[in-house]
C-alpha cells in the first residue's frame, strides 16, 4: 500500500515562493501537490508547528565538516562524511571545495569527486577548486607557496575533469589565468568564478566577456569598490552576467554592506549564499589545522593565529537568518539565496513543481530560523 504523507500547519517553500495555509501532500515519497486542507482520510499527518517545509539547501563552497577538511584527505570516505554532516544542517547538495594546494592534491580531489559521483554518494553535486591559480596579493588564508599560474597542462586537466563531473566550479584570478584559458573552460561547461584577486574593474569585465560567470565570496579577498576604482566588487554588482556567493555571517561582510549590495545588484545574475564551512561544521570542535596552521574557533569566527579569517563558522540556516533579520531581505528572497539561486548555477532544479520531487530531498526549517534538518529525520 502506498503511503500518503501530509505536512500541515506551517509554510511551504517551493524554491521561489513561500506558501502559507497550505498542506503539502506526498504519495510514495513523491510530491503530489499543495492543498488548502488535508483531503485524505488515511494519510499520515505531520504537524509542522509553524515551521517551514522547504527544498534543501545547495551550498557551492564547502571546505569540510564532521571534523574533516577535504584538503587533508581528498577521498570518497571524506566526502561522504562531509556531505552527511551538511545534510544534517539542511544542505542536501554541496560542492566540496579544495583550496589552493599541490598539483598532486588537486588530482586526488578530482579523482575523489569523480568516484563519489559514480558511487552516488548522497549530496555530492560536483567539485569546487578554489585555486591554486589565484593572486598572492589577495590569498587570504591560502598558502602562498602553492599559488601559481595556469599552465597548458593544468587547463587540459580541468577540461578533462569536467567531462566526468556534473558540475565543476573553478575560482581563478586574472593575475594567473588568461582570458583565453577562461574562454576554453567556459566553453567546456566549467563554471569560472573570479576571486582572490586584486584585478581592476576593467580587467574583471574583460574576464566576464571571456566567460566568467561567478564571483567567490563577494567583498572578501578581492579588489574593493572605490570612488575611482570599482574593482571586482563593482564588476560583481554592476554586471548582470555575474552571480556572486556571499558569506552572510555578519563577520565577513557587515549587514549594512550586504543590504546595499542586495539593492545594487544588477540581474539576471544573483547574490546567493555560501557557508565556506570548514572542519568544525556539524561539530563542537574549537580548533583544527589547515595545511599545518592552527585555526581557532572563537565567537563565531574562524581565524589563523594572526587574525586572518579562515573560512566561516556558518551553516546556511544561519546565513538565511542574518539576511532576513539583520539585512532586512524578504524571507522568500533569503530562502531563494540558499536554494534555487545556487542550484541554477550548477544546472539543478530546486522546486516543488513536478512529481519528480522526493520528500527525502526536502528539509524542515524551524520558524525562528535557528536550525534545519531533513524533513523526515
Residue pairs with C-beta under 8 A, 6 or more apart in sequence:
2 27
2 28
3 27
3 28
3 29
3 44
4 25
4 26
4 27
4 40
4 42
4 43
4 44
5 25
5 26
5 27
5 43
5 44
5 45
5 46
5 359
6 23
6 24
6 25
6 26
6 38
6 40
6 43
6 44
6 45
6 46
7 23
7 24
7 26
7 46
7 48
7 53
7 375
8 23
8 37
8 38
8 45
8 46
8 47
8 48
9 47
9 48
9 49
9 50
10 48
10 49
10 50
10 51
10 52
10 53
10 367
11 18
11 19
11 20
11 48
11 50
11 51
11 52
11 53
12 18
12 19
12 22
12 24
12 34
12 52
12 53
12 54
12 352
13 19
13 52
13 53
13 54
13 55
13 332
13 335
13 339
13 365
14 55
14 351
14 352
14 353
15 55
15 336
15 339
15 340
15 343
15 349
15 350
15 351
15 352
16 332
16 336
16 340
16 351
17 332
18 52
18 331
18 332
18 335
19 34
21 36
22 34
22 35
22 36
23 34
23 35
23 36
23 37
23 38
24 31
24 34
24 53
24 352
25 31
25 32
25 33
25 34
25 35
25 38
25 39
25 40
25 43
26 32
26 359
29 358
29 359
29 360
30 355
30 356
30 357
30 358
30 359
31 352
31 354
31 355
31 357
31 358
31 359
32 355
34 352
38 45
48 364
49 367
50 367
51 364
51 365
51 366
51 367
52 335
52 364
52 365
52 366
52 367
53 362
53 363
53 364
53 375
54 335
54 339
54 362
54 363
54 364
54 365
54 372
55 92
55 339
55 340
55 350
55 351
55 352
55 357
55 361
55 362
55 363
56 90
56 91
56 92
56 93
56 339
56 350
56 361
56 362
56 363
57 90
57 91
57 92
57 93
57 316
57 317
57 338
57 339
57 363
57 372
58 91
58 92
58 93
58 94
58 125
58 338
58 339
58 342
58 343
58 346
58 348
58 350
59 86
59 91
59 93
59 94
59 95
59 273
59 274
59 275
59 277
59 316
59 338
59 342
60 94
60 95
60 128
60 169
60 245
60 272
60 274
60 342
60 345
60 346
61 95
61 97
61 128
61 130
61 216
61 217
61 245
61 274
61 275
61 276
61 277
62 70
62 82
62 86
62 91
62 94
62 95
62 96
62 97
62 128
62 275
62 276
62 277
62 281
63 69
63 70
63 71
63 96
63 97
63 99
63 276
63 277
63 278
63 279
63 311
64 70
64 71
64 72
64 82
64 277
64 278
64 279
64 280
64 281
65 81
65 82
65 83
65 85
65 86
65 277
65 278
65 279
65 281
65 282
65 283
66 81
66 82
66 84
66 85
66 279
66 281
66 282
66 283
67 279
67 280
67 283
67 285
67 288
68 78
68 81
68 82
68 279
69 278
69 279
69 288
69 290
70 78
70 79
70 82
70 96
70 97
70 98
70 109
71 98
71 99
71 101
71 105
71 290
71 291
72 78
74 98
74 105
74 108
74 109
74 111
74 112
75 108
75 112
76 112
76 115
76 116
76 119
76 121
78 112
79 96
79 112
79 113
79 116
79 121
79 124
80 116
80 121
82 94
82 96
83 94
83 96
83 121
83 122
83 123
83 124
84 122
84 123
85 281
85 282
85 283
86 94
86 123
86 275
86 277
86 281
86 282
86 315
87 122
87 123
87 374
88 282
88 373
88 374
88 377
89 281
89 282
89 315
89 316
89 317
89 371
89 372
89 373
90 315
90 316
90 317
90 363
90 365
90 371
90 372
90 373
90 374
91 123
91 275
91 315
91 316
92 123
92 361
92 363
92 374
93 123
93 124
93 125
93 343
93 348
94 123
94 124
94 125
95 125
95 126
95 127
95 128
95 167
95 169
95 346
96 109
96 113
96 124
96 127
96 128
97 127
97 128
97 129
97 130
98 105
98 106
98 109
98 127
98 128
98 129
98 130
99 130
99 131
99 141
99 142
100 130
100 131
100 132
100 134
100 139
100 142
100 143
100 146
100 147
101 109
101 131
101 132
101 143
101 146
101 291
102 146
103 154
106 129
106 132
106 157
107 157
109 127
109 129
110 127
110 129
110 157
110 161
110 165
113 124
113 126
113 127
113 165
114 161
114 164
114 165
116 124
117 124
117 126
117 164
117 165
117 166
125 166
125 167
125 346
125 348
126 165
126 166
126 167
126 168
126 169
126 346
127 161
127 165
127 167
127 168
127 169
128 168
128 169
128 170
128 171
129 158
129 168
129 169
129 170
129 171
130 142
130 171
130 195
130 196
130 216
131 142
131 146
131 147
131 171
131 196
132 142
132 146
132 147
132 148
133 147
133 148
133 149
133 150
133 154
133 170
133 172
133 173
133 176
133 177
134 142
134 147
134 171
134 172
134 173
134 175
134 176
134 195
134 196
134 197
135 147
135 173
135 175
135 176
135 196
135 197
135 198
135 199
136 144
136 147
136 175
137 175
137 198
138 173
138 196
138 197
138 198
138 221
138 222
138 223
139 147
139 196
139 221
140 196
140 220
140 221
140 308
140 309
140 310
141 290
141 293
141 295
141 304
141 308
141 309
141 310
141 311
142 196
143 291
147 176
148 176
149 176
149 177
150 172
150 176
150 177
150 178
150 181
155 181
155 184
155 185
158 168
158 170
158 185
158 188
158 190
159 184
159 185
159 188
159 190
161 168
162 168
162 185
162 188
162 189
162 190
166 346
166 347
167 191
167 346
167 347
168 189
168 190
168 191
169 190
169 191
169 193
169 214
169 346
170 185
170 190
170 191
170 192
170 193
171 193
171 194
171 195
171 196
171 216
172 182
172 192
172 193
172 194
172 195
173 194
173 195
173 196
173 197
173 198
173 199
174 194
174 197
174 199
174 203
174 204
174 206
174 207
175 197
175 198
175 199
179 206
179 207
179 209
179 210
180 210
182 192
182 207
182 210
182 211
182 212
183 210
183 211
185 192
185 211
186 192
186 210
186 211
186 212
186 213
187 211
191 213
191 214
191 345
191 346
192 207
192 211
192 212
192 213
192 214
193 212
193 213
193 214
193 215
193 216
193 245
194 204
194 207
194 212
194 214
194 215
194 216
194 222
194 232
194 235
194 236
194 242
195 215
195 216
195 217
195 221
195 222
195 232
196 216
196 221
196 222
197 204
197 221
197 222
197 223
197 232
198 222
198 223
199 207
199 223
199 231
199 232
200 223
200 229
200 231
201 223
201 229
201 230
201 231
201 232
201 234
201 235
204 212
204 223
204 231
204 232
204 235
204 236
205 235
205 239
208 235
208 239
208 241
208 242
212 242
213 241
213 242
213 243
213 269
213 345
214 242
214 243
214 244
214 245
214 345
215 222
215 232
215 235
215 236
215 242
215 243
215 244
215 245
216 245
217 245
217 246
217 247
217 252
217 274
217 276
218 233
218 236
218 244
218 245
218 246
218 253
218 261
218 271
219 233
219 246
219 252
219 253
219 257
219 261
220 247
220 252
220 253
220 309
222 231
222 232
222 233
223 229
223 231
223 232
223 233
224 231
224 233
225 231
225 233
225 234
225 237
230 238
235 242
236 242
236 244
236 265
237 244
237 261
237 264
237 265
237 266
238 266
239 266
239 269
240 266
240 267
240 268
240 269
241 269
242 269
243 269
243 270
243 271
243 272
243 341
243 345
244 265
244 269
244 270
244 271
244 272
245 271
245 272
245 273
245 274
245 342
246 253
246 258
246 261
246 271
246 272
246 273
246 274
246 319
246 337
247 253
247 274
247 275
247 276
247 312
247 314
247 319
248 258
248 273
248 314
248 319
248 320
248 322
248 323
248 327
249 300
249 312
249 313
249 314
249 318
249 319
249 322
250 322
250 326
251 300
251 301
251 309
251 312
252 276
252 309
252 312
253 261
255 322
255 326
255 327
258 322
258 323
258 327
259 327
259 328
259 329
261 271
262 271
262 323
262 327
262 329
262 333
265 271
270 336
270 337
270 341
271 337
271 341
272 337
272 338
272 341
272 342
272 345
273 316
273 319
273 320
273 323
273 337
273 338
273 342
274 319
274 342
275 281
275 312
275 314
275 315
275 316
275 319
276 311
276 312
276 314
277 311
277 312
277 314
277 315
278 288
278 290
278 295
278 302
278 310
278 311
278 312
278 313
279 285
279 288
280 286
280 288
280 297
280 302
280 313
281 313
281 315
285 297
286 296
286 297
286 298
287 294
287 295
287 296
287 297
288 295
288 297
289 295
290 304
290 310
290 311
293 304
293 305
293 310
294 304
294 305
295 302
295 303
295 304
295 310
295 311
296 302
296 303
296 304
296 305
297 313
300 313
300 314
301 309
301 313
302 309
302 310
302 311
302 312
302 313
303 309
303 310
304 310
315 372
316 338
316 372
317 365
317 366
317 369
317 370
317 371
317 372
319 337
319 338
320 334
320 335
320 337
320 338
320 365
320 369
321 369
321 370
323 329
323 333
323 334
323 337
324 330
324 331
324 334
324 369
325 369
329 337
339 350
340 350
340 351
343 349
343 350
344 350
351 357
359 375
359 376
360 374
360 375
360 376
362 374
362 375
363 372
363 373
363 374
363 375
364 372
364 373
364 374
364 375
364 377
365 371
365 372
366 372
